[in-house]
Amino acid sequence: MSKLKQLLPKFQDKLEITCPVSDDEILDRQLQYPLLAPMKFAKRYHNHLYEPVSFSLNGHEYKIQYNHCANPFCESFGLQQERFEKVKHKPYRYKLQGAKNRRAKYIVCNDLPIVTKLPKATLNCTTNTFSNWAVTEEIKRLTELQTIVEIEPEYTFHKDDCKYDGITPFTEKSYFYKRGKSKSNSQKYQCKECKKYTNVLPIKRESTTYHQKRNDILPLFSKLLLNKTSVRRTCDMLEIGMKTYYNKLEWLYRCCLEFLDKHETKGFQNKAFNEIWLNTDKMQYNLNNIRRKGKGSFDTSFTDDSALQTHVVITADVHSRYVFRSDVAYDWDFDVEQLEEDTLLYREDHLDSFCRRNDRFRLSYYPQEPTKEDDQTYPEYVEELTKIKNRNKLIKGMHINSTYTAFAHFWLIKQLVQAKEWRFVTDDDSSLATAIYRVFSDDIRLYNAHHFVSKMDKTKSSKQKYEDYIEAKRFLTDWGNSYGYSTRSLYTLAELYLQEKLQTHHFCEEVSFPHKRATVWLNNPLEHPLCPRDKGSYTVDCRTDVSGLDAHDLASALMNVNDHATNSFIQQIRRRISILERPLVTATGQGKSYIYANFNPKYAQYALTILRTYYNFCLPFGRGDKKETPAQRIGLTDKIFDIKDIIYMK
């Protein structure tokens, strides 16, 4: 029986993290904090840089350690820290470098004369450091955000002096009478001895309206939500209040999670891919920056930006356009008070960023008054403190560095999808590349994963883009005629052209090193022969080692390099969700207006998940009579669902 479900309560944990800091170390930090200068204090706990953080999820144990080389062409790529006892001076694989500023530390690959069978050499790479603890915390946030649990109420079936105390109708029905059902369709039981009445929760198929007033408006509510109707206009049309609106939004979000658990999570468990192409991009939207109640709405002691830039990380399948995840880089359950507690407990203000629990936030520690050994001046401390106090007056929550959201985003996709080979398509975004090279380092080392980059000139006008399209079309046609090809298909001609071009064009090449020849990246992008009319000309590059692919296979791969999948979904977001639409121009023409931007990113995340579910399972696309949803195209289902199927799960 399917029981009624709810979003995971705040006091429950689905993912349990083993704290990497022992009680003894916490005590040591408290003792050493006033005695040591910040630089010496931070150096004392550098061991956390390469230590994995453990956590359990769904009965499985996992470890996260992403501080390693992130250059796919380096011999040390993806390898953990190690000391080479048989080499002179016993060097380590990596050394930590950086300025005295505790925010700017990075690891460098030592130039080691270690010969392996791989056509690679150590390249003295510089790699940014990240907090493994913070990555795990972000995985926990995204996991629990989309977790639903069964409602398990505690029933009292007997009076205090009943001799049948402890017996329930779930195990011994003969001790109870059935006394019909309540208005909410819940079963009533009466103890035969003490005559106490008890209502039990109905199961899912017995009641889809439990604790839901005005349940009849849900289909229309969902259509209004997904068709760019603003919050106030929706309330006017449905004759409901703002509180009811957001309750309905949360209820619909929970329905989508139940639907995805049945059709997405379980569907991918039974499906494996030989090769999967993923297109990832970040969408930027603006969050209305308002002050909380009681935080001085008329206080002009500080000025703040009227719109806070927030990122959404989106990944979709290139061929089917199925959207796997869309995650907002914002934690609305975390506040400055919690940040202060962690700072005081772990003394994070004197630690390097890679040791901090909260390094994922843009404000990763709460400023503390300088100690006697501190190198920070008192005015600098006051400036930092004022900044974070002003932030505390604004909407609840903290902005997250989108790189950490990308870490968790890709890690969860890797757990969801079973694939032998991975292909990634992104724009030239270092945060996405950083996450890919760490989460999929093992696959890249085995040449089972490749990263392609697509770049376009965003300054071109629509007219210039269309001219590029006409010119590319003319060029391919003339090239095909000159080589004697009879086909008029631009796609076929483009692939044939790439096969010819790749005979001489290379993305990487072998160079000589003191101990062997190794492959290095050339930073030599190639202009793609296919030119979309709305995009103009664009270049493609491969940031991983594709020297093992011949021209035919590489040309076939490059034909898949495009960002249509994420662009299609982002366009639906802009067109269908009012709180995430493109900004309007103000009436005076002086700038942009974000009048529809919401105040709470939680509801932006809810709306994105609802749209993602609708987009994947209910919105068909294609040409002619063959129109299928992304879920049908990827093989999760064989039918087109309706929004009522999601709401009522029938």
Secondary structure as GFF3:
##gff-version 3
##sequence-region A 1 650
A	DSSP	beta_strand	5	7	.	.	.	ID=ss1
A	DSSP	beta_strand	15	17	.	.	.	ID=ss2
A	DSSP	alpha_helix	23	32	.	.	.	ID=ss3
A	DSSP	alpha_helix	38	44	.	.	.	ID=ss4
A	DSSP	three_ten_helix	46	49	.	.	.	ID=ss5
A	DSSP	beta_strand	53	57	.	.	.	ID=ss6
A	DSSP	beta_strand	60	64	.	.	.	ID=ss7
A	DSSP	beta_strand	94	97	.	.	.	ID=ss8
A	DSSP	beta_strand	106	109	.	.	.	ID=ss9
A	DSSP	beta_strand	126	128	.	.	.	ID=ss10
A	DSSP	alpha_helix	132	145	.	.	.	ID=ss11
A	DSSP	beta_strand	148	150	.	.	.	ID=ss12
A	DSSP	three_ten_helix	173	175	.	.	.	ID=ss13
A	DSSP	beta_strand	176	181	.	.	.	ID=ss14
A	DSSP	beta_strand	187	191	.	.	.	ID=ss15
A	DSSP	beta_strand	197	199	.	.	.	ID=ss16
A	DSSP	three_ten_helix	215	217	.	.	.	ID=ss17
A	DSSP	alpha_helix	218	225	.	.	.	ID=ss18
A	DSSP	alpha_helix	231	238	.	.	.	ID=ss19
A	DSSP	alpha_helix	242	260	.	.	.	ID=ss20
A	DSSP	pi_helix	261	265	.	.	.	ID=ss21
A	DSSP	alpha_helix	266	269	.	.	.	ID=ss22
A	DSSP	beta_strand	272	288	.	.	.	ID=ss23
A	DSSP	beta_strand	307	317	.	.	.	ID=ss24
A	DSSP	beta_strand	323	328	.	.	.	ID=ss25
A	DSSP	beta_strand	330	331	.	.	.	ID=ss26
A	DSSP	alpha_helix	336	346	.	.	.	ID=ss27
A	DSSP	three_ten_helix	348	350	.	.	.	ID=ss28
A	DSSP	three_ten_helix	353	355	.	.	.	ID=ss29
A	DSSP	alpha_helix	378	392	.	.	.	ID=ss30
A	DSSP	beta_strand	398	399	.	.	.	ID=ss31
A	DSSP	alpha_helix	402	416	.	.	.	ID=ss32
A	DSSP	beta_strand	418	426	.	.	.	ID=ss33
A	DSSP	alpha_helix	430	439	.	.	.	ID=ss34
A	DSSP	alpha_helix	441	445	.	.	.	ID=ss35
A	DSSP	beta_strand	449	456	.	.	.	ID=ss36
A	DSSP	alpha_helix	462	482	.	.	.	ID=ss37
A	DSSP	alpha_helix	490	501	.	.	.	ID=ss38
A	DSSP	beta_strand	508	512	.	.	.	ID=ss39
A	DSSP	beta_strand	517	521	.	.	.	ID=ss40
A	DSSP	beta_strand	526	527	.	.	.	ID=ss41
A	DSSP	beta_strand	538	542	.	.	.	ID=ss42
A	DSSP	alpha_helix	551	558	.	.	.	ID=ss43
A	DSSP	alpha_helix	564	576	.	.	.	ID=ss44
A	DSSP	three_ten_helix	578	580	.	.	.	ID=ss45
A	DSSP	beta_strand	584	585	.	.	.	ID=ss46
A	DSSP	beta_strand	592	593	.	.	.	ID=ss47
A	DSSP	alpha_helix	601	617	.	.	.	ID=ss48
A	DSSP	beta_strand	621	623	.	.	.	ID=ss49
A	DSSP	beta_strand	626	628	.	.	.	ID=ss50
A	DSSP	alpha_helix	630	634	.	.	.	ID=ss51
A	DSSP	alpha_helix	643	648	.	.	.	ID=ss52
###
